[in-house]
Amino acid sequence: MQVAPSFTDLLAAAALGARQLEEEGVLSLALPIPARDPLALLPHLGDGHRFRFLWDGAPGLCLAATGHTNSLVLSGPRRFEMAQRFSAVSLSRLVTVPQFCPAAARPRVLLAFSFFDSPLQEGNGVAGVEAVLPRWQLSRQGRHCWLRLQRNLGGDVTTRAMAEELWEQARRLEQLPTDHEAELPLGRGPGIASRSPWEAGYREAVTRALELVESGALRKLVVAVRQQLQLDRPLDPLQLLAHLRRHQPGSCRFLWQQREGAALIGASPERLLTVRQGQLRSDALAGTAPCGPLADQLSRSVKDRHEHELVVEAITEVLAGAGLSPRRPRHPRLARHGQLVHLHTPITAALGDQQLLALAAALHPTPAVAGLPRREAMAWLRSLEPFERGHYAAPIGWIDSAGDAELRVAIRSGRLHGDQLELTAGAGLVRGSEPERELQEVALKLGVLQQQLNLPLDPAIPHIRRRASSSLQG
């Protein structure tokens, strides 16, 4: 375990780093601290910062962040390109102290994309991309835990002021009770005062989508539904995340909160892409069943294997088209995430000189969350879904200062607005799909997510759980 420097050492290192800064550069100071849980410490990380972020891959990387040092918000077809440029410029202008630290402690640019490149109506919905270089970053992997502060120097922000701010914050976190990690905000879940009806509208959209598939206009379409839950009291999103950690240990939990009272939360089992030391990985995750007897049938289902292979083929074609040499196992495996089991094929390649967000732009959205052909499918989703997808099924994640990155697909997610919670789920439609069966599958997904969030289950859900088929998507 690394020994923390004294304040005198920190101040001297900060002064040395400041002398290396160019105009408009950012000083990034970091301190090792005793291992703590970033999820539990997020409420104590900085004062009055509206932006909050959590990336909870525990027992892997767990990262909490607050505040803006630099940020980007824009929409349009060049959003991935502009996010890549923002990330590269922001990270290249950092002077980091200490220069060498564990990979988990590196500075990161945080990213949240929307499903479509722009909202349907200007001024409504979320932007095409939001990117943030945070002010505070607390990261943990294994027993390594680091606290990082990033600020532009000038005016009242001096090297001494930054060193003192970081030092005092580290001491405050260290002085919290030693059992604070165990005091995650689980508690009793809220009641649900009302649920918005969705079945009739979804049945109509599915009927039209199947007409398109059966006619050959589309090979596949993933139609989603959104349900509004009115809770009996406002809810802290960290309470929901704590429940997701308990019930979705194999997924990556996430929080994206730009203002108080409104937050995106979720537990994604699906990597759009991960980069580690120049090696890229993307997950084909399509074909899902509830745990139990149906899970055993999933790998033998001709329909599910076909739908899964469509996703594998699409990802490998994109990577090969970018000049990479993708590799994949011959057969998918079963991967369990909470109460659901998925067909899963990891696809790997050496990244080479490719820009990772250019690859993300080419991969998003995969057929697991949109359809085939992609352009035509996305146009029909705009027509058939009576709501903005927003962040649902879009990339969310980070890029660090060494070029490593991880982007997850924001499925198994919802948006919290005080005492209102929006949940979104979808199902993949191909030739032979049956409307009532698809409705049951979506109802199952909504019910599983509510259960994992410690919310009362819709009374209709238990009656359909055993009848749900093994062809769930998205």
N, C-alpha and C positions, 0 to 999 in steps of 0.2 A: 504494500500500500504506500502511495506517495506521501511524503511528509509535507505538510503545508508550510509555506514560507512565513517568516515574520512580517509584520506590517512594514518594517524598514526595508526588507527585501522587496516586498510588493511595490512600494513607492519608488525605489530605485529602478526596478524593472519597468514600471509605468513611464518614468521619465525618459528612459532609454528608448522605449517604444515610441513615445511622442516625438522624439527627435527624428524618427524615421518617417513620420507622417508627411504625405504630400497634401496639397490643398484639397479640401473636400474629403479627406480621408477620415476613417473611423478608427478609434482606439478600442480594442477588444481585450479586456482584462479577465483572467480566469483564476479561480482558486479551487483546489481540491477541498472537499468538506467530508465529514463522516457520512457514510452511506445512509441515505434516506429515500423515501418514496416520493417522487415528483407529483404523483396524483394527490397525495395527502398534503403536500406543501404548496401546491399551486395557489390556494387562497392567500398565502403569506408571501408570495413572490412579487414584490413591488407594491406600491400604494397608488390607487386611483387609476390604474391602467385599464382601459376598456378592452383592449385586445388580449385574449387569452387563447392559448393553444396547448393541446396535450396530444402526445404520440405515445401510446401505451402498448409497447410490444413485450412487456414483462412476461417471462423472465429475460427477454432480450433487451433492446434499447428502450428506455422510458425517458421521455423528454417533455418538460414543461417550459412554457415561455409566456412572457407578457410584454406589452408595450411595443411601440414602433421606434426604430432608429431610422430606417428607410422603408418605403413602401411603394407599391405599384397597384393600381386598380384600373383595368381597362377591359374593353370588349372588342370583338372583331376577329376576322379570320387570321390575323397575325399574332394572336394572343400567346401561342406557345413560343414563337420566335422572340417576342418582346419579353416574355418571362425569362427565357434563356439569357437574353442580353442583360436584363436587370440583375439576375442572379450572378452572372459572371462579373459585372462591374461592381456590384455591392461587395462581393467576397474578395475581389482583387484589390479594393481600396482599404481593406482591413489591415491594420497592424496588430497582430495577435501576441499577447503576453500571457503565459510563456509561449514560445514559438512551437515547441513540441509538447504534445499532450496526447492522451489516449483518443482513439477514433471517436468514441462516444462524446468526448468533450469538444469536438471541433465546432466552430461557428456554422450556423445553418441558415439558409433562406427557406422560409416556410411558404407553401404553395397550396392554394385551393382553386380549382377550376370549376366552371359550370359545365353541364352536359352539352349545351349548345354554345356557340361562340358569342352569342349576344342574346339578351332577353327579347321576347317576342314584341313587347312594347317598351320603348325607351323610358327609363325611369322606374320601371317595375322589375321585380326579380333581382337576382344576383348578377354581378359582373362576370364577364367571360373568364377573368382570372384575377385573383388577389394574391399578391406576393409581399412578404414581410421579412425584413431583417429585424429581429426583435431586440428590445433593449435588455431584457433579462432572459437568460437561458439556464435552466437547471437540468442536467442530464445524468442518467445513471445507467450503468451496465455492469452486472455482477456487483462487485464491491467497490467499483470506481464511481465516484459521484463528484461532479464539478459544477460550480456556480460561475456564470459568465455575465459580465456587464459590458455593453457596447454603446458608445456615445460619440458624437462629434465634439471635438474640443473647440473652445472659444467662449468668450464672455465669462460667466460664472463656472463654466465646466472646465476645470483645470485638471492636470494629472493628479494633484493631491486630492482634489474634491472627488474624483473618480475612485481613487484608491481607498479613500475613507468610506465612500458609499458602498463599495463592494465589500470591504472589510466588516463594516457594521451590519450589513445584510447577512453575511455569512455567520456572524456571531449570533444574530437573532434566530436564524434557522437552527443553529446548533443548540441553542438554549431551549428549544421547544421540548416538551416531555419526550423521553426516550421511547415511550410506547405510542407515540403519535401515529406511527405507521399503522398500528392496529386499529386506530380510531377512524377508519374510513366511513364516510357518511352513508351507511346503509339504511338503517332505520326502517320505519313502516312506509310502504309505498302509498301514494295518493289514491283516492277513489276516482272513478271516471263518472262524471255527471252525465255526459252524453257522447255518442259516437255518430259521426256523420254517415249517412247511408251511401254506399258506393256500388252495390251489386247491380242495380238496373243500368246505370251508365256504363259500367264495365262490360256487362253482357252485350250491350249494343256495340261497343267498340270492338269486342272480340269477334262478334258476328261479321262486322265489316272487314276486319283484318283477315279472317279466314277466307272470305271471298277473294281477297287479293292473293292469298297464298294458293288457294285452289285453282285460281285462274292462271297461275304462273307469273304474275306480275312481281311477286316477291317469293324468295325461297324460305324466308323466316322473318318474323316480326315479334319483338318483345314489347308487349303492351303493359304499361304500369298503371297502378291505381293509387290514389292518395286518400287516406282517411284522417279526418280531423277528430282529435280526442279533446274534450273539454274536461280538464282535471278539477278536482274540488279544492285545490290550493296551488299556488305557484310552487315550482320545483327547482332546486339547484341542479344544474346539469351534471355536476360532479357526483351527485347521488346516483343518477342514472348510469354514469360511467363506472362507478364502483360495482353496481349490479352486473354490468356487462363484463367486467373483469372476472367476476365470480362464475358467470354462466357461459362466457365465450373465451376460455383461456387460450384456444388455438388461433384466435383472430387478433388483429391489431385494432385496439380501441382508439378513437380519435375525438377531439373537440376542436371546433373552429368557432370562435366567438369574437365578433367585431364590436359588439356593443352590449351593454348590460341588458339582460332579459331576453336575448335572442341568441340561440346557439345551435350549431350543427353538431350532432353526436352520432356515433355509430361504432360498429365492430366489424371491420371488413376482413373476410377470409381471402380476398383476391388481390394479388399483385398485378398492377399493370406492367410495371418494370421495377427492378432493383438493380443497382450497380454497386459492386464491391471490387475495388482494386482492378478496374477495367473489365470485369466479367459481368455480363448482363443476364438477368433472369426475368422471364415473364411467365405468368400462370394462365393456363387454360383451365377455367373452372366452370363447367357447364354440365348439367345433369345433377339433380339433387333429390334426395328422399329423406323423409323423417327417419330417425333412428328406429330400429326394430326390424320386423320381417321384410318390409319393402326395401330396406337398405341392402339386404343380401341379394335382392333381385337387380339392383341398379347396374352392376357391372355386366349383367347378362341381357340387359334390355337393348334390343336392336335400335329402337327409336332414340334412347338416350345416348347410346354409343355414336349414332349417326350425328346427332346434334352436337355432341362433344367434339367430334372430329371436325365439324365445320369451324369451330373456334380454333382448334389446333392448326388447321390449314391456313386460316386467315392470319394468325400471328406469325407462323413460319414464312408465309409469303411476304408479309410486310418486312420482316427482318432480312430475308434474302434479297428483296428488292432494294434494300438500303445498302447492299454490299456485304452483309454479315453472313456467317455460316452457322445457322441455327442447328442445335442438336436437341433431340427429344427421345424419351423412352418409347418403346414400341407400343406399350399398352398403358392406359391410365390406371391410377391407383385410387382407392377410396380414401378420402380425407374427411375426418369428422370435425365439425365446428359447432359446438354447443349441441343442440338437439337435431341438427341436420347433417347429412352425409353427402359429399359431393364427389363427382368424378373429377380427377385432378391430374393434369399433365404439366410438369415443369419444362420450360423451353429455355435453353441457355445459348449464349454466344459471346465471343470476345467483342467488346465494344469498338475497339479500334479508334478511329478519329471522328466517329459520329457524335453529333451533339445529342445528348440524351433526350432533351425536350422536343427535338425534331422527330425522334423515334416515337416519343409519347404522342405527338400530334398524329403520326401515321397509324399508331395502334388504336387510338381512341376514336369512337367506341368500338369495342370488339363485338362480334355477333352474339356474345353472351348477354349483352345489355341493350342492343339496338336491333340488329337484323341483317339480312342480306337481300340484295346488294345494299351496301351501307348508305350511299347517298339517297337512294329512293326510300329506304326504310326510315331514315331520319326525317325526311319530308312528310311521310305518312304519320309519324309519331306527333309531329306538330299539329296535324289535323285531327287525330283521333284522341289524344289525351287532353282533357279540358283543364289543364293546369301547367304551370311552368315546372319542368323537372328541376331546375336550379342545380344544386350540388349533387342531387341523386344520380348515382352510377357514373360520376365524373371523377377525374384523378384528384387525389389529395395527398400531400406528403412534403418532402424536403430535398434540398441539395446542400451538401456540405463543402467546406473550403478545399477538400482534396479531390472533389469530383465524384465522390460517392453519393448515392441518391436512393430514395425509395418513394414510389407513388403507388398508392392503393386505389382500388375502385370503391367509391363511397356507396356500396350497397349495405343492407342491414342497417339503415340509418334513418334518422328523423330530425326534424327541426323543432326546437322548444322555444315558445314565446310566452314566458311567464307561466300562466296556467293553461296554455294550449299547446298540444303536441301534435305535429303532423308526421304520419308514418307513410312510407311509400314502399310498394312491392310490385313485382311484375312477374309475368310468365311468358315463356317462349312458345310461339305458335308456328306450327309446321303443318304440312298436309296430314290429315288424319286427326288433328287435334279436335277435341270436343268442348264446346263452350262451357257446359256445366262442370266438366272436369277442371278446366282452367280456372273457373271461379273458385272451386274448392281449394285449388292449389294456392291461389293468392290469399284466400282467407286463412289457410294454414300458416303462411308466411307472416301475415299480420299478427296472428295469434302467438306464434313463437316469439316474435320480437317483443310483443307486450309482456309475455311471460318472463323473458330475460330481463326486462326493465322493471320487474316486480310490480306490474300493473295488473288489475283484475282482468281476467280473460273474458272475451266475448262469449256469452252462453252458447252461441252456435258452434264455436270452434271444437269442443270435445267430440261433437257428433260427426264431424267430418274428418278428424285427424286420421282415423284408421282407413278411410277411403281415399286419402290423398295419393295420387300416383307418384311415380318416381321421376317425373319429367319437369321438375321445377326449374325455373331460370331466374337470374337477376335477383 
